[in-house]
Every structure is written in structure tokens, then in C-alpha cells.
Amino acid sequence: GSPEVGHHLSHAYSAYALSSAPEGAVIVSDGWGDLLETHLSPPPGFVTDLSGWNYTAEVGPRHVTLRSCLPGEAPSCGAEDVSLPRGLTFRESTSVYLYSPSTGLRPYIKTFHSSPSHLCMSPDLGFSAFGSVGGVYSRVATAVFKDWNLCGKVMGLSTYGLTSSSSDEEEDEENKGGRRRIVSGDMLGSVTVDEGRFEGGWIGADDVRLTFADGSGGLEPGSPGLTRRDVTEERDREAVRMCADVQRDATDMILSLCERVQRETGAKDLSVAGGLFLNSVANGRVLDSGSFRTLEAPPFVGDEGCAFGIAAMLAMRD
């Protein structure tokens, strides 16, 4: 029968197959991919990028990072060598591959982030506690739009905050660390999420947008003296703030990731895939930084590109 190909591996082949450079790096990052357990103990017919790869494992409280062995390092071999914290489910979040004419596509480093196992069947699929940058983007989409999959709208609404009428002095102060980050850390390691930004649940406004015909608004239940219009305006401001903040944070972290990959591997050309790289602002920042000579993305960066990637992998291996 047809093989089942690892999620990030299929993304990687969709970018690798269309790369114009003979050698370089491929970075895949999205909300989440396959389970770590599936890679460590693959079922029959499952194609994992861990097969034949000598890697070492770094296990943190909320992440597991597999890295190519350095000379002299003893490799991990599978499930028996990776002891996972109980009660957590780990899934692919960011994977880095290298390629050349002599080696083809090969993994360099992979990170799996976690969420509590019991949340994986929740309405937002567990994104409410998933530790990847893509997962946090989906959490903001849920908080603002009640839909974890509306990350594109998050990026769109963020522009209202990124191009606000604040003064240059205010923006300078914000850049010095005054802004409260939603997500920070290392996309290939530990990621910290400001849970306080999500304590209020859904902040989008629905029927509170309605006002009386005379424009006076109405009282929000439980909030004496607060009009519906006031509630709506404050919710709108917080929604814009959240979208703008996660866009800034994600862009900064993507840029740091790409700079690290270039620094460690020496790759001059980069291809990207996975839903996080639908973020054209971040892609532009990476290209403008000069870390890589070229940055290429397939026309199907999201999950729709996985089918092409699988087909490309099978064609290249024949």
C-alpha cells in the first residue's frame, strides 16, 4: 500500500523539490506535526525522517529536541533512549533539514513541543496549551476570532497595531522592553508563553457591537456604568494588541531561528515550508537580514503542499 510520510518530512520535500539552489537548508515550522512517539516507534508503512539518522536527544519540561550527532557523540537509537515526561503529548513543531547533490535531503535538528495529553481532543485540538510559536498563533486566533485556524486574520488585524498612531518615542520605549511579549524563547528549544494574556478567554465582540438607535449604547451586564460601546472599543483594542504582539514575537523568533541555522550550518540558500511561513512579513525580514542569499517558498506552503511533497519524495527515491 501507499506509505504514510511524516508531516514535516512531506513539507520539507515540497520545498526541497522546488529549490533552485543545488544545496542549502530547509526549515519547516507550523502549529504541529506528527507525534514524537510515532517517530520513535514507527508503525508499519510510516516513513520517518529519524530512520538512519544519528541524533542526540535533549529533553526539557515542555520540549524534546533531536540534533545531529557531532563527531564522537553517542547517538540515541529510539524510544528506549528518550524518556518523556508523563502526561504530555509531544508533536513536531520545527524541523531543519540540509540538502546537497551528494546527500539529498537529510535532517539536521527537530524540535517537538508539548501539550497536556487530555487536551488533544478539545475543540481547539489542544492548541490552548501547545508550546510552539504556531500553536500560540492559533491560540490568539481562538481568543480573537473563536477559531484556531484563522491565523491569517490574526496577521491581517495585527497591521492595525503595527501601524498605530503612537509616537516615535512610544515605539522606541516599547522596543526597549516595555512591551509585554506573548511568546518568547527558542523555536528549537524552550518556548515561554505569557498565560496571563489568555486568562479572559474569548475577547472578540459579537452582539456587544450593537448599539441603540440613538447611539447611546447599553449597559453590559455586571459592569455598572460601562456602555456596550465602551466594552466593544476595549475588546477591539485588546484584540489588536494581541494580534500585533504575537506578530512581532513570531517575526522576531523566526528571524532568530533562521540566523541560528545559517550560523551553525553555513548554508547560503534557504527554502521554507509549513504554515508559520505563510507569514510574509517574517519571510521578508529574514530575506532583508542578509543571513541567506536566497529565500524560497513553494506556492503551497501550508498543509496543501504535503501531497506534493510526498509525490516528490517518492519520485526522487525511484
N, C-alpha and C positions, 0 to 999 in steps of 0.2 A: 504494500500500500504506500501512499504518499507519506513522506516523513513530516513530522511536526518540528518546525525550526524555532529555536529560541527567539523571543520577541526582539531583543536588542540586536541579535545577530542578523535577523532579517532586515531590520532598519539599516544596519551597517552596510550590508550588501547593496541596498538600494542606493546608497551614496557612493560607495566604492566603485560600483559598476559604471557609474556615470562620471567619475572623476576624470578630468583632463590631464592630471599630473601623473607621472609614472610612479611616484612614491610620495608618501605623506602620512597624515593622520586622519582618522575618522572619530568624531565624538558623537555619541548617541545619548540623549537625555530627554526624559519625558516624565509623566506622572508616575507610572510604574510599569514594570515588565513582568517577567516570569518569577515564580517563587525560587528562592535560593535552594530549597530542598530539592526542587525538580532538577536543578543543575547538578547538585552534588550526588544525587541518586537518580539519574535519568531513567524514565520508563522506556520500554522498547519502542523504537522508532523516533525518539526525541533527539534532535540534533542540538547539542550544547557547545558553546564556544570554549567550555572548560576541558573538553576532550583533548588529550595530548598536550595540554598546557601546563608547564611547570610554574606554579604560583605559590606565594605565601599568603597567609590569611591574617588580617588584623580585625579583631572582634571588639567593638565598642558597645556601650549600653544600648544604642539605637542604630548602629550601622555595622556592616561587615564589608571590608574592602579586600579584594583579592588582587595582588600585584605580581607581575612577572618576577621570577627569581633573579636576584643578582648573582654573579659568579660566586660559587662556594656556598650559597644558601641551600638548605634542605627544603624541597618542595612539600606542600600539603598534597594529599592524594585524594581526598574525598570527604564524605560525610563524617567518617570517623576522626578526622583531623580538625574539624571545625565545630567547636562546642558552642551552641547558640543559647542565648538567654531564654528562659521559659516564658510562655505566654505571649510571645511576639511572633509576628509573621514578617519575614523579610522578602522584599521584592527588588528586582533590578531598578535602579534609578539613573545611574550614569555609567556609561561604558566607553572606554577609549581603545581604539584599535590602531595598528600601524600596518602599512602595506608597502610592498615593493615588487618588482618583477620576479625576483628570486624567491620570495616567501609567500606571495599572495597576501590575503588579509589574515592578520593574527591579533589576538587580544593583547593588550598592554596592562590595563588596570580596569577593574569593575567594582562598583560600589552598590550595595544593596541597603536600602533603608527599611525601617520597620513601622508597623502599627500593631496595636493590640489585636490578637487573633480574632477575638469575638466581634470586632468591628468590621471585619471584611465582608459581612453580609448586610451592613447597614445601608440606608438609602443612598448615601454618597460613596458607597463601596469602600469605606474606611479612610477616605481622604481626610476626614475630620481629625485624624491623628497620625497621618502618614508624614514621614520626616523629610521627604525630598522637596527640592525647590518647586518642581512641577506640581507636587501634591499640595504645597502651600498656595500656589496659584489657584488650584481648584478649590481650596478652602475659601479663598477670597471670593471666587465666583459664587460659591454656595452662600456666603454671608451677604453678598450684594444682590445676586440675581436668583437665589434659590435653586441654582442648577450648577453642579460641579463641573459640567462640561462647557460652560460659557466663558472659557478663558480668553477668547478673542474679544469679548465685550469688556473684560477687565482691562485689557490693553487699550481698547478704544476710550473707555472712560478715564483711564489714567492721564490722557493728554490734557484733560481739563485741570488736573492738579499740577502737571509738569509745566504747563504754560499759564499758571495763575498770575494774578496781577501783583504778587508780592514783590517787594522792593529788592534790589540787588543786595542790600545789606542783610535783609532777612534770609535770602538764599545763601549768602556767604556763611551766615551763622549756622544755618541748617547743615551745610556741608562740613562744618567743623565738628559735628557730632551731636547737635541739638535735636535732630530728627530721630524719632523713635522707630527703629527698624522692626519690620515684621519678621524677617528671616535673615539669618547671617550664618557665617561659618564656611565650611569647605565642602563643595559638592562631591568630593571624593573622600569624605570623612564625616566628621561630626557637624551636624546642622542644628542650629538653635532657633526655635520659633517662639515669638512673644505671644504666649497663650492669652494674655490679657486683652489683646486686640480682638479676640473672638468670643469673649465672655458674654456679650449681649445677644448672641445668636444672630438671627437674620436682621440686618439693618436696612434692607431695602424698604421702600414705601409703596404701599398698594392703595387701599381706599383712603388713607390719610391724605392723599394728594387732593381729594375732593374738598372744595370749599363752598360755603353758602353763596347764593346768588349775589348777595351784597358785598362779597369779598371779605367778610369779617372772619371767616373760618369758624371752627368749632372747638370745643374743649376736648382734649384727649383724655379718656377715662383714666383716673388715678393721677392726673397731673394738673392740679388746680392752677388756673391762670395761664396754662400753656395752650396756645391755639394749635389747631391741626396744621396750619401753615408753618408755625414755628417748628413743630415736630418734623414736618416734611423737609424744611430747609436744613435742619441739623442732621437729619439722616442723609440727605443728599451730600452735605459737606463731608460727613464721615465716610460715605461710600467713595467719594472722590479721593479722599485722603488715603484710604486703604488701597485703592487701585493704583494710585500714584506711588505709594510707598513700596508695594510689592513689585511694581515695575522697576523702580530704581534698584531695589535689593537684588532682584533676579538678574538685572543687567550687570550690576557690579560683580555678582558671583560668577556669572557666565564668563565675563572678561577675565576674572582671576583664574578660572579653570583653564581657559584657553592659553593664557600666558604661562601657566604651570606646565601644561602639556608641551608647549613649544620649548620651554626651558629644559625640561627633563629629556625630551626625545630628540630635539634638534630638527624636528620636521619643519619644512618650509611651506608646505601646502596643506590646507585643512578642508575636509568635507564634513558636513554635519547632517544629522537626521534626528527624528524624534520630535514630539510636539513642542518641547521647550524652544526649539529653534524655528518655530513659526513666529518667534519674536524678532521682527525685522530690525527693531531699534537696537537690540543687543547684538545682532549679527553685524549691523553697521558699525557699532562701537568696536567690535573685535577687528573688523577689517581696517578701520581707521587707526587702530592702535599700532599697526605695522608689525604685530607679532608674527603674522603669516603673510607670505607673498600673495596667496590667493585664498579665498573662502568660497566654497561651492556648496550649494544645497540642491537636492533633487526637486523637481516640481511637485513631489508628493512627500513632503517632509513628515507628515503625520502618519497615523496607522494605515492609511490607504496605501502607503508605499511599501508596506510589509509584503504584500503579494508579489509585487515586482521584485523585491529583494530576494524572496525565496526562489523565484524563477531564475533570477540572475545567478544565485549561488549554484543551483543545480546545473545551469548551462556552463558555468565556469569550471565546475568539477567534472563534467563529462569529457 
